[in-house]
Amino acid sequence: MNEITLKLTIEEVNLILNALGEQPFAQVHQLVAKVQTQGSNQLQGGEVEPISEEKAKPD
């Protein structure tokens, strides 16, 4: 699989995560987890505002 690297601000990443949170959970939960994991690893313990559980739950 081809991969790309993006450089985004924390605010931009949170905006993407919030938009993903509006989508059906079953379709995006793995992508949300991947973004959060990679972001946390890059910040090495810095605070990342995770997407809320309420937004991530399916309707």
CNS distance restraints for C-alpha pairs under 8 A (distance, minus, plus):
assign (resid   8 and name CA) (resid  12 and name CA) 5.86 0.50 0.50
assign (resid   8 and name CA) (resid  13 and name CA) 6.35 0.50 0.50
assign (resid   9 and name CA) (resid  13 and name CA) 6.32 0.50 0.50
assign (resid  10 and name CA) (resid  14 and name CA) 6.12 0.50 0.50
assign (resid  10 and name CA) (resid  48 and name CA) 7.37 0.50 0.50
assign (resid  11 and name CA) (resid  15 and name CA) 6.18 0.50 0.50
assign (resid  12 and name CA) (resid  16 and name CA) 6.32 0.50 0.50
assign (resid  13 and name CA) (resid  17 and name CA) 6.18 0.50 0.50
assign (resid  14 and name CA) (resid  18 and name CA) 6.04 0.50 0.50
assign (resid  14 and name CA) (resid  49 and name CA) 6.95 0.50 0.50
assign (resid  14 and name CA) (resid  50 and name CA) 7.49 0.50 0.50
assign (resid  14 and name CA) (resid  51 and name CA) 7.45 0.50 0.50
assign (resid  15 and name CA) (resid  19 and name CA) 6.23 0.50 0.50
assign (resid  16 and name CA) (resid  20 and name CA) 6.18 0.50 0.50
assign (resid  17 and name CA) (resid  21 and name CA) 6.07 0.50 0.50
assign (resid  17 and name CA) (resid  32 and name CA) 6.47 0.50 0.50
assign (resid  17 and name CA) (resid  50 and name CA) 7.93 0.50 0.50
assign (resid  17 and name CA) (resid  51 and name CA) 6.14 0.50 0.50
assign (resid  18 and name CA) (resid  22 and name CA) 6.77 0.50 0.50
assign (resid  18 and name CA) (resid  51 and name CA) 6.28 0.50 0.50
assign (resid  18 and name CA) (resid  55 and name CA) 7.60 0.50 0.50
assign (resid  19 and name CA) (resid  23 and name CA) 7.25 0.50 0.50
assign (resid  20 and name CA) (resid  28 and name CA) 6.48 0.50 0.50
assign (resid  20 and name CA) (resid  32 and name CA) 7.24 0.50 0.50
assign (resid  21 and name CA) (resid  25 and name CA) 7.32 0.50 0.50
assign (resid  21 and name CA) (resid  28 and name CA) 7.76 0.50 0.50
assign (resid  21 and name CA) (resid  51 and name CA) 7.02 0.50 0.50
assign (resid  21 and name CA) (resid  55 and name CA) 4.97 0.50 0.50
assign (resid  21 and name CA) (resid  56 and name CA) 4.96 0.50 0.50
assign (resid  22 and name CA) (resid  55 and name CA) 6.43 0.50 0.50
assign (resid  22 and name CA) (resid  56 and name CA) 7.43 0.50 0.50
assign (resid  23 and name CA) (resid  27 and name CA) 7.23 0.50 0.50
assign (resid  23 and name CA) (resid  28 and name CA) 6.85 0.50 0.50
assign (resid  24 and name CA) (resid  28 and name CA) 6.70 0.50 0.50
assign (resid  24 and name CA) (resid  56 and name CA) 7.98 0.50 0.50
assign (resid  24 and name CA) (resid  57 and name CA) 7.91 0.50 0.50
assign (resid  24 and name CA) (resid  58 and name CA) 5.67 0.50 0.50
assign (resid  24 and name CA) (resid  59 and name CA) 7.51 0.50 0.50
assign (resid  25 and name CA) (resid  29 and name CA) 5.43 0.50 0.50
assign (resid  25 and name CA) (resid  56 and name CA) 5.78 0.50 0.50
assign (resid  25 and name CA) (resid  57 and name CA) 5.88 0.50 0.50
assign (resid  25 and name CA) (resid  58 and name CA) 5.02 0.50 0.50
assign (resid  26 and name CA) (resid  58 and name CA) 7.41 0.50 0.50
assign (resid  28 and name CA) (resid  32 and name CA) 6.11 0.50 0.50
assign (resid  29 and name CA) (resid  33 and name CA) 6.18 0.50 0.50
assign (resid  29 and name CA) (resid  56 and name CA) 7.40 0.50 0.50
assign (resid  30 and name CA) (resid  34 and name CA) 6.17 0.50 0.50
assign (resid  31 and name CA) (resid  35 and name CA) 6.20 0.50 0.50
assign (resid  32 and name CA) (resid  36 and name CA) 6.16 0.50 0.50
assign (resid  33 and name CA) (resid  37 and name CA) 6.00 0.50 0.50
assign (resid  34 and name CA) (resid  38 and name CA) 6.10 0.50 0.50
assign (resid  35 and name CA) (resid  39 and name CA) 5.97 0.50 0.50
assign (resid  36 and name CA) (resid  40 and name CA) 6.01 0.50 0.50
assign (resid  36 and name CA) (resid  48 and name CA) 7.85 0.50 0.50
assign (resid  36 and name CA) (resid  50 and name CA) 6.96 0.50 0.50
assign (resid  37 and name CA) (resid  41 and name CA) 6.13 0.50 0.50
assign (resid  38 and name CA) (resid  42 and name CA) 6.18 0.50 0.50
assign (resid  39 and name CA) (resid  43 and name CA) 6.23 0.50 0.50
assign (resid  39 and name CA) (resid  48 and name CA) 7.42 0.50 0.50
assign (resid  40 and name CA) (resid  44 and name CA) 6.05 0.50 0.50
assign (resid  40 and name CA) (resid  45 and name CA) 6.42 0.50 0.50
assign (resid  40 and name CA) (resid  46 and name CA) 7.00 0.50 0.50
assign (resid  40 and name CA) (resid  47 and name CA) 7.71 0.50 0.50
assign (resid  40 and name CA) (resid  48 and name CA) 6.57 0.50 0.50
assign (resid  41 and name CA) (resid  45 and name CA) 7.27 0.50 0.50
assign (resid  43 and name CA) (resid  47 and name CA) 7.62 0.50 0.50
assign (resid  51 and name CA) (resid  55 and name CA) 6.92 0.50 0.50
assign (resid  51 and name CA) (resid  56 and name CA) 7.05 0.50 0.50
assign (resid  52 and name CA) (resid  56 and name CA) 6.45 0.50 0.50
assign (resid  53 and name CA) (resid  57 and name CA) 6.17 0.50 0.50
